[in-house]
Amino acid sequence: MLKYKIAETETFEKKVTTQKYKFLYKKIKDYIYPILRENPLFGPNIKRLKGEYKEIYRYRIGDYRLFYKVSEETVIVFIIDIENRKDAYK
């Protein structure tokens, strides 16, 4: 099976350097990226969003949500954003 590449957007990169998300970034790189490289479409913490955002998936990390888009053609997972659950769906 093909391994997906991970691409982070500028928005995401800026956000994970802030104090609020710094502690999560190590966990994301060490634990979540390997899972997404294997299969970014299915898993216990993975859900596809609905409606106008149906192209986007979310990965649950406790109270936080990691949002990403998958490109099947280029085999790349684009990490779009991370947000606290209480703010994520507004």
Secondary structure, 3 states (H helix, E strand, C coil): CCCCEEEECHHHHHHHCCHHHHHHHHHHHHHHHHHHHHCCCCCCCEEECCHHHCCEEEEEECCEEEEEEEECCCCEEEEEEEEEHHHHCC
